[in-house]
Amino acid sequence: MLKFLFIITVISLQNIYTQEIIGNSCTHESSNSPGLCKLLTQCKEIRDQVVFFHKLPQTCGFEGTQAIVCCPKTRRPGSISESKCLEYVSYTQEKEICGHKIVKRIVGGDRAGSAEFPHMALLGYQSKNSDNLRWLCGGSLISEQHVLTTAHCLFTSSQFDGPKLVLLGVTNINDPNHRQEIKVVEKVAHPDYKRGSVYNDIGLVKLEKPVEMTSYVRPACLYTDSVIHVTDGIATGWGSTESVGRSKSENLLKVTLKIIDHQTCSDSYKNATNLDKGIVNDIQVCTGGGNERKDTCQGDTGGPIQIYHSSDATLCTYDVVGLISFGRACVGAPSVNTRVSYYIKWIEDIVWPDNSQ
């Protein structure tokens, strides 16, 4: 009888202890941000990190065998992007036909496979003097209805109105197969971008309707870490294939470029008159071909610098780490790209507003 009462007392004390823990305030050690102690099953953000990214959670205690974790009280920038990345992966084909292949040598580039970069987009511009449509900027599909590009690609020029149409699903501009052309209904440049500037050069295009998800049309993931943990990135685009002249490619090209350290890049642009702040490492990342004649060029602007997503849960998927912004000629000084991770919260608030509270 005494043993039975002891067991009941222990169970009751455990229940009281558990109830006291759940709902308590906690602080995330890594970010020093506030959180609440919740059961792991009740905290989707931490659960996704455990299941898909194999990150150990910060625990407050346990209820039986179930962890009580420190769940973020406010949304962590990047959490929506990571969740959406996992969602879009369901459209991936088998590994052996997803097209991933590192290339050693756009200027000096190779042709991309037909479904290798299913997030690649082209922005079409209407001529002011004719009915001609010109594909002048690149972009990356990042949701069912949004394309990420540079801010300077969104504005009207003396020859062309802003982007009117987005082309998806093809590697050859003239290929009718798998082709999706969708009208642009909204253009949003970053609020801190000033026309003609090279800073905060990032923008979003909203499509008239959601894309049809296929093996040839699927969003990329966004890279959320401020530090890029690899040495190479892959640039893709339909831009010029010559360092002199403007011979654009009808085929999507890919090229592997070195990620250039901040000091080297800054030294390359120290006399540039349009860089009053120099190269700003927080918001820009530089790439180049080293001693090889490889680079991005005219017509690639707005397109992505991407790396392979490392998680097995996101097979055949790329992370967009940068947007091709500007350079000096096509081969020479490093190209300067907008660093996507700095703008994650701004992107999420616009693209997924229902999840941004």
Contacts in CASP RR format, 6 or more apart in sequence:
PFRMAT RR
TARGET T0000
AUTHOR 0000-0000-0000
METHOD contacts of the structure
MODEL  1
MLKFLFIITVISLQNIYTQEIIGNSCTHESSNSPGLCKLLTQCKEIRDQV
VFFHKLPQTCGFEGTQAIVCCPKTRRPGSISESKCLEYVSYTQEKEICGH
KIVKRIVGGDRAGSAEFPHMALLGYQSKNSDNLRWLCGGSLISEQHVLTT
AHCLFTSSQFDGPKLVLLGVTNINDPNHRQEIKVVEKVAHPDYKRGSVYN
DIGLVKLEKPVEMTSYVRPACLYTDSVIHVTDGIATGWGSTESVGRSKSE
NLLKVTLKIIDHQTCSDSYKNATNLDKGIVNDIQVCTGGGNERKDTCQGD
TGGPIQIYHSSDATLCTYDVVGLISFGRACVGAPSVNTRVSYYIKWIEDI
VWPDNSQ
14 64 0 8 1.000
18 63 0 8 1.000
18 68 0 8 1.000
21 37 0 8 1.000
21 60 0 8 1.000
21 61 0 8 1.000
21 68 0 8 1.000
22 37 0 8 1.000
22 38 0 8 1.000
22 39 0 8 1.000
22 60 0 8 1.000
22 63 0 8 1.000
22 68 0 8 1.000
23 36 0 8 1.000
23 37 0 8 1.000
23 38 0 8 1.000
24 36 0 8 1.000
24 37 0 8 1.000
24 60 0 8 1.000
25 34 0 8 1.000
25 35 0 8 1.000
25 36 0 8 1.000
25 37 0 8 1.000
26 34 0 8 1.000
26 35 0 8 1.000
26 36 0 8 1.000
26 37 0 8 1.000
26 58 0 8 1.000
26 60 0 8 1.000
26 70 0 8 1.000
27 33 0 8 1.000
27 34 0 8 1.000
27 35 0 8 1.000
27 70 0 8 1.000
28 34 0 8 1.000
28 35 0 8 1.000
28 58 0 8 1.000
28 70 0 8 1.000
28 72 0 8 1.000
29 58 0 8 1.000
30 58 0 8 1.000
31 76 0 8 1.000
33 72 0 8 1.000
33 73 0 8 1.000
33 74 0 8 1.000
33 76 0 8 1.000
34 72 0 8 1.000
34 73 0 8 1.000
34 74 0 8 1.000
35 70 0 8 1.000
35 71 0 8 1.000
35 72 0 8 1.000
35 73 0 8 1.000
36 70 0 8 1.000
36 71 0 8 1.000
36 73 0 8 1.000
37 60 0 8 1.000
37 61 0 8 1.000
37 68 0 8 1.000
37 69 0 8 1.000
37 70 0 8 1.000
37 71 0 8 1.000
38 68 0 8 1.000
38 69 0 8 1.000
38 71 0 8 1.000
39 63 0 8 1.000
39 66 0 8 1.000
39 67 0 8 1.000
39 68 0 8 1.000
39 69 0 8 1.000
40 46 0 8 1.000
40 47 0 8 1.000
40 50 0 8 1.000
40 57 0 8 1.000
40 66 0 8 1.000
40 67 0 8 1.000
40 68 0 8 1.000
40 69 0 8 1.000
41 47 0 8 1.000
41 66 0 8 1.000
42 71 0 8 1.000
43 69 0 8 1.000
43 71 0 8 1.000
44 83 0 8 1.000
45 71 0 8 1.000
45 72 0 8 1.000
45 75 0 8 1.000
45 76 0 8 1.000
45 79 0 8 1.000
45 83 0 8 1.000
46 57 0 8 1.000
46 69 0 8 1.000
46 70 0 8 1.000
46 71 0 8 1.000
46 72 0 8 1.000
48 79 0 8 1.000
48 82 0 8 1.000
48 83 0 8 1.000
48 86 0 8 1.000
49 55 0 8 1.000
49 57 0 8 1.000
49 82 0 8 1.000
50 56 0 8 1.000
50 57 0 8 1.000
51 313 0 8 1.000
52 82 0 8 1.000
52 86 0 8 1.000
52 311 0 8 1.000
52 313 0 8 1.000
52 314 0 8 1.000
53 82 0 8 1.000
53 311 0 8 1.000
53 313 0 8 1.000
57 67 0 8 1.000
57 69 0 8 1.000
57 70 0 8 1.000
58 69 0 8 1.000
58 70 0 8 1.000
59 67 0 8 1.000
59 68 0 8 1.000
59 69 0 8 1.000
59 70 0 8 1.000
60 68 0 8 1.000
60 69 0 8 1.000
60 70 0 8 1.000
61 67 0 8 1.000
61 68 0 8 1.000
62 68 0 8 1.000
72 79 0 8 1.000
75 355 0 8 1.000
75 356 0 8 1.000
75 357 0 8 1.000
77 224 0 8 1.000
77 344 0 8 1.000
77 345 0 8 1.000
77 348 0 8 1.000
78 222 0 8 1.000
78 224 0 8 1.000
78 344 0 8 1.000
78 345 0 8 1.000
78 348 0 8 1.000
80 348 0 8 1.000
80 352 0 8 1.000
80 355 0 8 1.000
80 356 0 8 1.000
81 221 0 8 1.000
81 222 0 8 1.000
81 224 0 8 1.000
81 344 0 8 1.000
81 347 0 8 1.000
81 348 0 8 1.000
82 221 0 8 1.000
82 224 0 8 1.000
83 355 0 8 1.000
84 143 0 8 1.000
84 219 0 8 1.000
84 221 0 8 1.000
84 352 0 8 1.000
85 221 0 8 1.000
85 222 0 8 1.000
85 309 0 8 1.000
85 314 0 8 1.000
85 317 0 8 1.000
86 313 0 8 1.000
86 314 0 8 1.000
88 213 0 8 1.000
88 218 0 8 1.000
88 219 0 8 1.000
88 221 0 8 1.000
88 317 0 8 1.000
89 313 0 8 1.000
89 314 0 8 1.000
89 315 0 8 1.000
89 316 0 8 1.000
89 317 0 8 1.000
91 213 0 8 1.000
91 214 0 8 1.000
91 215 0 8 1.000
91 218 0 8 1.000
92 98 0 8 1.000
92 215 0 8 1.000
92 218 0 8 1.000
92 315 0 8 1.000
92 316 0 8 1.000
92 317 0 8 1.000
93 115 0 8 1.000
93 215 0 8 1.000
93 316 0 8 1.000
95 315 0 8 1.000
95 316 0 8 1.000
97 115 0 8 1.000
98 115 0 8 1.000
98 116 0 8 1.000
98 315 0 8 1.000
98 316 0 8 1.000
99 113 0 8 1.000
99 115 0 8 1.000
99 116 0 8 1.000
99 316 0 8 1.000
100 116 0 8 1.000
100 308 0 8 1.000
100 316 0 8 1.000
101 116 0 8 1.000
102 232 0 8 1.000
102 234 0 8 1.000
102 256 0 8 1.000
103 109 0 8 1.000
103 110 0 8 1.000
103 234 0 8 1.000
103 254 0 8 1.000
103 255 0 8 1.000
103 256 0 8 1.000
104 256 0 8 1.000
105 255 0 8 1.000
105 256 0 8 1.000
105 292 0 8 1.000
105 294 0 8 1.000
106 235 0 8 1.000
106 236 0 8 1.000
106 237 0 8 1.000
106 239 0 8 1.000
106 241 0 8 1.000
106 249 0 8 1.000
106 253 0 8 1.000
106 254 0 8 1.000
106 255 0 8 1.000
106 294 0 8 1.000
106 295 0 8 1.000
106 296 0 8 1.000
106 297 0 8 1.000
106 300 0 8 1.000
107 240 0 8 1.000
107 241 0 8 1.000
107 242 0 8 1.000
107 243 0 8 1.000
107 255 0 8 1.000
107 293 0 8 1.000
107 294 0 8 1.000
107 295 0 8 1.000
107 296 0 8 1.000
107 297 0 8 1.000
107 330 0 8 1.000
107 331 0 8 1.000
108 241 0 8 1.000
108 253 0 8 1.000
108 255 0 8 1.000
108 292 0 8 1.000
108 293 0 8 1.000
108 294 0 8 1.000
108 295 0 8 1.000
109 241 0 8 1.000
109 253 0 8 1.000
109 254 0 8 1.000
109 255 0 8 1.000
109 294 0 8 1.000
110 253 0 8 1.000
110 254 0 8 1.000
110 255 0 8 1.000
111 171 0 8 1.000
111 251 0 8 1.000
111 252 0 8 1.000
111 253 0 8 1.000
111 254 0 8 1.000
112 120 0 8 1.000
112 171 0 8 1.000
112 236 0 8 1.000
112 251 0 8 1.000
112 252 0 8 1.000
112 253 0 8 1.000
112 254 0 8 1.000
113 171 0 8 1.000
113 252 0 8 1.000
114 171 0 8 1.000
114 178 0 8 1.000
114 216 0 8 1.000
115 215 0 8 1.000
115 216 0 8 1.000
116 171 0 8 1.000
116 254 0 8 1.000
117 171 0 8 1.000
117 236 0 8 1.000
117 252 0 8 1.000
117 254 0 8 1.000
117 306 0 8 1.000
117 318 0 8 1.000
118 141 0 8 1.000
118 169 0 8 1.000
118 214 0 8 1.000
118 215 0 8 1.000
118 216 0 8 1.000
118 217 0 8 1.000
118 218 0 8 1.000
119 140 0 8 1.000
119 141 0 8 1.000
119 142 0 8 1.000
119 218 0 8 1.000
119 219 0 8 1.000
119 220 0 8 1.000
119 304 0 8 1.000
119 318 0 8 1.000
119 320 0 8 1.000
120 138 0 8 1.000
120 139 0 8 1.000
120 140 0 8 1.000
120 141 0 8 1.000
120 168 0 8 1.000
120 169 0 8 1.000
120 171 0 8 1.000
120 236 0 8 1.000
120 237 0 8 1.000
120 252 0 8 1.000
120 303 0 8 1.000
120 304 0 8 1.000
121 138 0 8 1.000
121 139 0 8 1.000
121 140 0 8 1.000
121 141 0 8 1.000
121 147 0 8 1.000
121 149 0 8 1.000
121 166 0 8 1.000
121 167 0 8 1.000
121 168 0 8 1.000
122 135 0 8 1.000
122 137 0 8 1.000
122 138 0 8 1.000
122 139 0 8 1.000
122 166 0 8 1.000
122 167 0 8 1.000
122 168 0 8 1.000
122 173 0 8 1.000
122 238 0 8 1.000
123 135 0 8 1.000
123 136 0 8 1.000
123 137 0 8 1.000
123 138 0 8 1.000
123 139 0 8 1.000
123 147 0 8 1.000
123 149 0 8 1.000
123 153 0 8 1.000
123 163 0 8 1.000
123 165 0 8 1.000
123 166 0 8 1.000
123 184 0 8 1.000
123 205 0 8 1.000
124 133 0 8 1.000
124 134 0 8 1.000
124 135 0 8 1.000
124 136 0 8 1.000
124 137 0 8 1.000
124 163 0 8 1.000
124 164 0 8 1.000
124 165 0 8 1.000
124 166 0 8 1.000
124 167 0 8 1.000
125 133 0 8 1.000
125 134 0 8 1.000
125 135 0 8 1.000
125 136 0 8 1.000
125 137 0 8 1.000
125 160 0 8 1.000
125 161 0 8 1.000
125 162 0 8 1.000
125 163 0 8 1.000
125 164 0 8 1.000
126 132 0 8 1.000
126 133 0 8 1.000
126 160 0 8 1.000
126 161 0 8 1.000
126 162 0 8 1.000
126 164 0 8 1.000
127 133 0 8 1.000
127 134 0 8 1.000
127 159 0 8 1.000
127 160 0 8 1.000
128 158 0 8 1.000
128 159 0 8 1.000
128 160 0 8 1.000
128 161 0 8 1.000
129 159 0 8 1.000
133 164 0 8 1.000
133 165 0 8 1.000
134 160 0 8 1.000
135 167 0 8 1.000
135 173 0 8 1.000
135 238 0 8 1.000
136 153 0 8 1.000
136 160 0 8 1.000
136 299 0 8 1.000
137 149 0 8 1.000
137 150 0 8 1.000
137 153 0 8 1.000
137 163 0 8 1.000
137 299 0 8 1.000
137 301 0 8 1.000
137 302 0 8 1.000
137 303 0 8 1.000
138 149 0 8 1.000
138 153 0 8 1.000
138 237 0 8 1.000
138 238 0 8 1.000
138 299 0 8 1.000
138 300 0 8 1.000
138 301 0 8 1.000
138 302 0 8 1.000
138 303 0 8 1.000
138 324 0 8 1.000
139 147 0 8 1.000
139 148 0 8 1.000
139 149 0 8 1.000
139 153 0 8 1.000
139 302 0 8 1.000
139 303 0 8 1.000
139 304 0 8 1.000
139 323 0 8 1.000
140 147 0 8 1.000
140 148 0 8 1.000
140 149 0 8 1.000
140 220 0 8 1.000
140 303 0 8 1.000
140 304 0 8 1.000
140 306 0 8 1.000
140 320 0 8 1.000
140 323 0 8 1.000
141 147 0 8 1.000
141 168 0 8 1.000
141 211 0 8 1.000
141 217 0 8 1.000
141 218 0 8 1.000
141 219 0 8 1.000
141 220 0 8 1.000
142 148 0 8 1.000
142 219 0 8 1.000
142 220 0 8 1.000
142 222 0 8 1.000
142 320 0 8 1.000
142 347 0 8 1.000
142 351 0 8 1.000
143 219 0 8 1.000
143 351 0 8 1.000
143 352 0 8 1.000
144 210 0 8 1.000
144 211 0 8 1.000
144 213 0 8 1.000
144 219 0 8 1.000
145 206 0 8 1.000
145 207 0 8 1.000
145 209 0 8 1.000
145 210 0 8 1.000
145 211 0 8 1.000
146 204 0 8 1.000
146 205 0 8 1.000
146 206 0 8 1.000
146 207 0 8 1.000
146 350 0 8 1.000
146 351 0 8 1.000
147 166 0 8 1.000
147 204 0 8 1.000
147 205 0 8 1.000
147 207 0 8 1.000
148 202 0 8 1.000
148 203 0 8 1.000
148 204 0 8 1.000
148 222 0 8 1.000
148 304 0 8 1.000
148 320 0 8 1.000
148 323 0 8 1.000
148 340 0 8 1.000
148 347 0 8 1.000
149 202 0 8 1.000
149 203 0 8 1.000
149 204 0 8 1.000
149 205 0 8 1.000
149 302 0 8 1.000
149 303 0 8 1.000
149 323 0 8 1.000
150 201 0 8 1.000
150 202 0 8 1.000
150 203 0 8 1.000
150 301 0 8 1.000
150 302 0 8 1.000
150 303 0 8 1.000
150 323 0 8 1.000
150 324 0 8 1.000
150 325 0 8 1.000
150 338 0 8 1.000
151 189 0 8 1.000
151 190 0 8 1.000
151 193 0 8 1.000
151 200 0 8 1.000
151 201 0 8 1.000
151 202 0 8 1.000
151 203 0 8 1.000
152 193 0 8 1.000
152 195 0 8 1.000
152 196 0 8 1.000
152 201 0 8 1.000
152 301 0 8 1.000
152 325 0 8 1.000
153 163 0 8 1.000
153 203 0 8 1.000
153 301 0 8 1.000
153 302 0 8 1.000
154 162 0 8 1.000
154 163 0 8 1.000
154 187 0 8 1.000
154 188 0 8 1.000
154 189 0 8 1.000
154 203 0 8 1.000
154 205 0 8 1.000
155 162 0 8 1.000
155 189 0 8 1.000
155 195 0 8 1.000
156 162 0 8 1.000
162 187 0 8 1.000
163 184 0 8 1.000
163 187 0 8 1.000
163 205 0 8 1.000
164 183 0 8 1.000
164 184 0 8 1.000
165 181 0 8 1.000
165 182 0 8 1.000
165 183 0 8 1.000
165 184 0 8 1.000
166 181 0 8 1.000
166 182 0 8 1.000
166 183 0 8 1.000
166 184 0 8 1.000
166 205 0 8 1.000
166 207 0 8 1.000
167 173 0 8 1.000
167 179 0 8 1.000
167 180 0 8 1.000
167 181 0 8 1.000
168 179 0 8 1.000
168 180 0 8 1.000
168 181 0 8 1.000
168 182 0 8 1.000
168 211 0 8 1.000
168 216 0 8 1.000
168 217 0 8 1.000
169 178 0 8 1.000
169 179 0 8 1.000
169 180 0 8 1.000
169 214 0 8 1.000
169 216 0 8 1.000
169 217 0 8 1.000
170 177 0 8 1.000
170 178 0 8 1.000
170 179 0 8 1.000
170 216 0 8 1.000
170 252 0 8 1.000
171 251 0 8 1.000
171 252 0 8 1.000
172 250 0 8 1.000
172 251 0 8 1.000
172 252 0 8 1.000
173 238 0 8 1.000
173 250 0 8 1.000
173 251 0 8 1.000
174 250 0 8 1.000
178 214 0 8 1.000
178 216 0 8 1.000
178 217 0 8 1.000
180 211 0 8 1.000
180 212 0 8 1.000
180 217 0 8 1.000
182 207 0 8 1.000
182 208 0 8 1.000
182 209 0 8 1.000
182 211 0 8 1.000
183 207 0 8 1.000
183 208 0 8 1.000
184 205 0 8 1.000
184 206 0 8 1.000
184 207 0 8 1.000
184 208 0 8 1.000
185 206 0 8 1.000
185 207 0 8 1.000
185 208 0 8 1.000
186 204 0 8 1.000
186 205 0 8 1.000
186 206 0 8 1.000
187 203 0 8 1.000
187 204 0 8 1.000
187 205 0 8 1.000
187 206 0 8 1.000
188 203 0 8 1.000
188 204 0 8 1.000
188 205 0 8 1.000
188 206 0 8 1.000
188 350 0 8 1.000
189 202 0 8 1.000
189 203 0 8 1.000
190 200 0 8 1.000
190 201 0 8 1.000
190 202 0 8 1.000
190 203 0 8 1.000
190 343 0 8 1.000
190 346 0 8 1.000
192 199 0 8 1.000
192 200 0 8 1.000
193 199 0 8 1.000
193 200 0 8 1.000
193 201 0 8 1.000
193 202 0 8 1.000
193 203 0 8 1.000
194 200 0 8 1.000
196 274 0 8 1.000
197 274 0 8 1.000
198 274 0 8 1.000
198 275 0 8 1.000
198 325 0 8 1.000
198 326 0 8 1.000
198 336 0 8 1.000
199 277 0 8 1.000
199 280 0 8 1.000
199 283 0 8 1.000
199 284 0 8 1.000
200 283 0 8 1.000
200 338 0 8 1.000
201 323 0 8 1.000
201 325 0 8 1.000
201 326 0 8 1.000
201 338 0 8 1.000
202 323 0 8 1.000
202 338 0 8 1.000
202 340 0 8 1.000
202 343 0 8 1.000
202 346 0 8 1.000
204 347 0 8 1.000
204 350 0 8 1.000
204 351 0 8 1.000
211 217 0 8 1.000
220 304 0 8 1.000
220 306 0 8 1.000
220 317 0 8 1.000
220 318 0 8 1.000
220 319 0 8 1.000
220 320 0 8 1.000
221 309 0 8 1.000
221 314 0 8 1.000
221 317 0 8 1.000
221 318 0 8 1.000
221 319 0 8 1.000
221 320 0 8 1.000
222 319 0 8 1.000
222 320 0 8 1.000
222 340 0 8 1.000
222 341 0 8 1.000
222 344 0 8 1.000
222 347 0 8 1.000
223 307 0 8 1.000
223 319 0 8 1.000
223 320 0 8 1.000
223 321 0 8 1.000
223 322 0 8 1.000
223 340 0 8 1.000
223 341 0 8 1.000
224 341 0 8 1.000
224 344 0 8 1.000
225 341 0 8 1.000
226 282 0 8 1.000
226 339 0 8 1.000
226 341 0 8 1.000
226 342 0 8 1.000
228 259 0 8 1.000
228 285 0 8 1.000
228 307 0 8 1.000
228 321 0 8 1.000
230 259 0 8 1.000
230 307 0 8 1.000
231 258 0 8 1.000
231 259 0 8 1.000
232 256 0 8 1.000
232 257 0 8 1.000
232 258 0 8 1.000
232 259 0 8 1.000
232 307 0 8 1.000
233 256 0 8 1.000
233 257 0 8 1.000
233 258 0 8 1.000
233 259 0 8 1.000
233 287 0 8 1.000
233 305 0 8 1.000
233 306 0 8 1.000
233 307 0 8 1.000
233 321 0 8 1.000
234 254 0 8 1.000
234 255 0 8 1.000
234 256 0 8 1.000
234 257 0 8 1.000
234 305 0 8 1.000
234 306 0 8 1.000
234 307 0 8 1.000
234 318 0 8 1.000
235 254 0 8 1.000
235 255 0 8 1.000
235 257 0 8 1.000
235 287 0 8 1.000
235 296 0 8 1.000
235 300 0 8 1.000
235 303 0 8 1.000
235 304 0 8 1.000
235 305 0 8 1.000
235 306 0 8 1.000
235 324 0 8 1.000
235 335 0 8 1.000
236 252 0 8 1.000
236 253 0 8 1.000
236 254 0 8 1.000
236 255 0 8 1.000
236 300 0 8 1.000
236 303 0 8 1.000
236 304 0 8 1.000
236 306 0 8 1.000
237 249 0 8 1.000
237 252 0 8 1.000
237 253 0 8 1.000
237 254 0 8 1.000
237 296 0 8 1.000
237 299 0 8 1.000
237 300 0 8 1.000
237 303 0 8 1.000
238 248 0 8 1.000
238 249 0 8 1.000
238 250 0 8 1.000
238 251 0 8 1.000
238 252 0 8 1.000
238 253 0 8 1.000
238 299 0 8 1.000
238 300 0 8 1.000
239 248 0 8 1.000
239 249 0 8 1.000
239 253 0 8 1.000
239 296 0 8 1.000
239 297 0 8 1.000
239 298 0 8 1.000
239 299 0 8 1.000
239 300 0 8 1.000
240 246 0 8 1.000
240 247 0 8 1.000
240 248 0 8 1.000
240 249 0 8 1.000
240 297 0 8 1.000
240 298 0 8 1.000
240 299 0 8 1.000
240 300 0 8 1.000
240 330 0 8 1.000
241 247 0 8 1.000
241 248 0 8 1.000
241 249 0 8 1.000
241 253 0 8 1.000
241 297 0 8 1.000
242 297 0 8 1.000
242 330 0 8 1.000
243 293 0 8 1.000
243 295 0 8 1.000
243 297 0 8 1.000
243 329 0 8 1.000
243 330 0 8 1.000
243 331 0 8 1.000
244 330 0 8 1.000
246 298 0 8 1.000
248 298 0 8 1.000
248 299 0 8 1.000
255 294 0 8 1.000
255 295 0 8 1.000
255 296 0 8 1.000
256 294 0 8 1.000
257 287 0 8 1.000
257 288 0 8 1.000
257 289 0 8 1.000
257 294 0 8 1.000
257 295 0 8 1.000
257 296 0 8 1.000
257 305 0 8 1.000
257 335 0 8 1.000
258 287 0 8 1.000
258 288 0 8 1.000
258 289 0 8 1.000
258 290 0 8 1.000
259 285 0 8 1.000
259 286 0 8 1.000
259 287 0 8 1.000
260 286 0 8 1.000
260 287 0 8 1.000
260 288 0 8 1.000
260 334 0 8 1.000
261 286 0 8 1.000
262 279 0 8 1.000
262 281 0 8 1.000
262 286 0 8 1.000
264 286 0 8 1.000
264 334 0 8 1.000
265 279 0 8 1.000
265 286 0 8 1.000
265 334 0 8 1.000
265 336 0 8 1.000
266 278 0 8 1.000
266 279 0 8 1.000
268 286 0 8 1.000
268 328 0 8 1.000
268 333 0 8 1.000
268 334 0 8 1.000
269 275 0 8 1.000
269 278 0 8 1.000
269 279 0 8 1.000
269 328 0 8 1.000
269 333 0 8 1.000
269 336 0 8 1.000
270 278 0 8 1.000
272 278 0 8 1.000
272 328 0 8 1.000
279 286 0 8 1.000
279 336 0 8 1.000
281 339 0 8 1.000
282 339 0 8 1.000
282 342 0 8 1.000
283 338 0 8 1.000
283 339 0 8 1.000
283 342 0 8 1.000
283 343 0 8 1.000
284 325 0 8 1.000
284 336 0 8 1.000
284 337 0 8 1.000
284 338 0 8 1.000
284 339 0 8 1.000
285 305 0 8 1.000
285 321 0 8 1.000
285 322 0 8 1.000
285 336 0 8 1.000
285 337 0 8 1.000
285 338 0 8 1.000
285 339 0 8 1.000
286 334 0 8 1.000
286 335 0 8 1.000
286 336 0 8 1.000
286 337 0 8 1.000
287 296 0 8 1.000
287 305 0 8 1.000
287 334 0 8 1.000
287 335 0 8 1.000
287 337 0 8 1.000
288 294 0 8 1.000
288 295 0 8 1.000
288 334 0 8 1.000
288 335 0 8 1.000
289 295 0 8 1.000
289 331 0 8 1.000
293 331 0 8 1.000
294 331 0 8 1.000
295 330 0 8 1.000
295 331 0 8 1.000
295 332 0 8 1.000
295 335 0 8 1.000
296 324 0 8 1.000
296 327 0 8 1.000
296 330 0 8 1.000
296 335 0 8 1.000
297 330 0 8 1.000
298 330 0 8 1.000
300 324 0 8 1.000
301 324 0 8 1.000
301 325 0 8 1.000
301 326 0 8 1.000
302 323 0 8 1.000
302 324 0 8 1.000
302 325 0 8 1.000
303 323 0 8 1.000
303 324 0 8 1.000
304 318 0 8 1.000
304 320 0 8 1.000
304 321 0 8 1.000
304 322 0 8 1.000
304 323 0 8 1.000
304 324 0 8 1.000
305 320 0 8 1.000
305 321 0 8 1.000
305 322 0 8 1.000
305 323 0 8 1.000
305 324 0 8 1.000
305 337 0 8 1.000
306 318 0 8 1.000
306 319 0 8 1.000
306 320 0 8 1.000
306 321 0 8 1.000
306 322 0 8 1.000
307 318 0 8 1.000
307 319 0 8 1.000
307 321 0 8 1.000
308 317 0 8 1.000
308 318 0 8 1.000
308 319 0 8 1.000
309 317 0 8 1.000
309 318 0 8 1.000
309 319 0 8 1.000
320 340 0 8 1.000
321 337 0 8 1.000
321 339 0 8 1.000
321 340 0 8 1.000
321 341 0 8 1.000
322 337 0 8 1.000
322 338 0 8 1.000
322 339 0 8 1.000
322 340 0 8 1.000
323 337 0 8 1.000
323 338 0 8 1.000
323 340 0 8 1.000
324 335 0 8 1.000
324 337 0 8 1.000
325 335 0 8 1.000
325 336 0 8 1.000
325 337 0 8 1.000
325 338 0 8 1.000
326 335 0 8 1.000
326 336 0 8 1.000
327 333 0 8 1.000
327 334 0 8 1.000
327 335 0 8 1.000
327 336 0 8 1.000
340 347 0 8 1.000
348 355 0 8 1.000
348 356 0 8 1.000
349 356 0 8 1.000
END
